[in-house]
Amino acid sequence: MVVKVREAVESDAAEIVHLGALMYKSVGAKPTPQWALESTRIVKERLGRDLIGYVIDAPEGGLASCGLVNIVPRLPRPGRHSPLAAYVQWVSTAPQHYRKGYARAIMEALLEETDRRGIEVVELHATDRGRHLYDELGFFVKTDNIAMQALRGQAAKERH
């Protein structure tokens, strides 16, 4: 069976956010209706600009799978030629479509797009469920430094 992947368009935004919410719920986050509304607005606004998305239509309607990549400027690093980097987010498949190769097809489309743009560094955070796929696609756990995060503002208050 050939999987048909297409570039996401603005009218896909709400379905992309729905699939993103499923992904977040799978890791224990609690997406809210306000989050969904704001995320839909942002996805619509950025798609085709600095946010590239690929989707697979579900035969029953809506989307079966999606994935997004943020294209961001980066300060130059010795040995790298591209002033851009990419961060993959929201690679998510509806449960009824698991094990059909959809996440792989989405990731391959995202990586083809970053290659087309000459982007040399593509990053992502993986769940245990997706790690094997990312390993197979050439991603690795960095060991030259430690990934760190600081929560600021309201996020810092909610952490405690």
N, C-alpha and C positions, 0 to 999 in steps of 0.2 A: 504494500500500500504506500503510495506517495503522499507525503505530508505536505500540504499547501500552506506555506508561511507567507504572510504579507506584511507590509509596513503598516503600522498603526496610524490611524487618522483621528482627528478630534472627536468624532462621533463614537469612538471606541473607549473614550476616557472613563466613563462610569463603569463599564465592564472590566477595564484594566484595574481600576481601584477595587472593585469587588474581588477580583482574583488576588490582588495585593493584600486585601484584608484577610483572605483565607490563609495566605502565607504567614502573615503576622500572627493570626490566631494559633497557627501550628507551633509557634515558638513562645506562646504564652502572652503575647500582647493583647490588648483589648481595644481594637479600633472602635471609635464612636461615630455616630452619624455626623457630627461636626467635622471630625477628621475626614470622613468620606467626602463631604461636600467641598471642603477646602482642597483636598487632594485631587478631586476631579477638576476643579478650577485650574489648579497648577498644571496638571497633566495636559489639559486642553491648551493652555497658554504656551507651554514649552515644547510640545510635540513638534517634531520636524525642525526645531531650532537647535537647542543644546541638549535636547532629550530625544532620543531615537527609540522607537518601540517597534517590536514585531509581535504579531499575534497569529493564532490559528483559530479559525471559526469553528464553532461546535455545530454538528449536524442538527441538533435540536434547537439551535438559535443561541445567540450570545457568543461568548468566547470560551474555547476549551483551554487555551494556554496563552501566556503572554510573557514578555520580558522587556525591560527597559535598560538603556545605557545613557548615563549622564556624560556629556563631553565637557571637560573642564580644562581651562588653561593651567599650566604648571610652570613654576620657575625651572629653568634648565638644570639638568643633572649631568655631570660628566658622563660621556658615553652614550647619551640619548640624543636623538636628533629632533624628535617631535616636541613642539611646545604644548602639546595637548596630552591629556590622560583621559581614561574612561573608567567609570565606575558602574558596574552592572547591579541592577536592583530589580526586585519584584519578579523574578523568574518564578512563575507559579502556574500550576495546572489544576483544573477542577478535579476533585477526587474521582469522578466517574470516567475520567480520561487518563488516569495514571497508567503507566507501563505501555504507552503507545509510541514512545520516542518523541513526544512533543517538546519536552524541555530541551532535549538535545538539538532538535531542529531549530528551536528559538535561539539557543546559544550559538549555534553555528551561523545563523543569520546575523546576530549581533556582532560576532567576531569577524565575519566577512565585511561588515560595515566599518568596524574600527580599522581593519586592515586597509580597506579602500581609502580611508582618511589618513593613513600613515601613522596611526596612533600605536605607539610601541608599548605602553604600559596600560594594562587593563586589570582592574582590581574588583574584588567582590568579597562579600561575607557569605559563608556557606552554612547551611544546616547540615546535620549529620545525614539526612535523607539525600541531599544533593551532592555531597562531597565527592563521591565516586565519579560522578559525571564530570565535575570540574577537574579532578585529577586526570581523567582521560583526555580532557581538552587542553592539558598543558599548564593548568594553574598549579601553584605550589604554595606551601606555607613559608612565608618569609622568615629568615633566621638572622638577618643582618641588623635588625632592630626590633623593638617591641611596639606593637600597635597599642596606642593609649587613647583614651577619650576623657573629656571633661564635660560634665553636665553643668550648664549655666542657667541662670534665670529661673523660670518656673520648673524646668526639668530638674534642676538641682534640688528644689524644694520638694518635689514629688518623690525623689529618691530616698529621702529619709523617713 
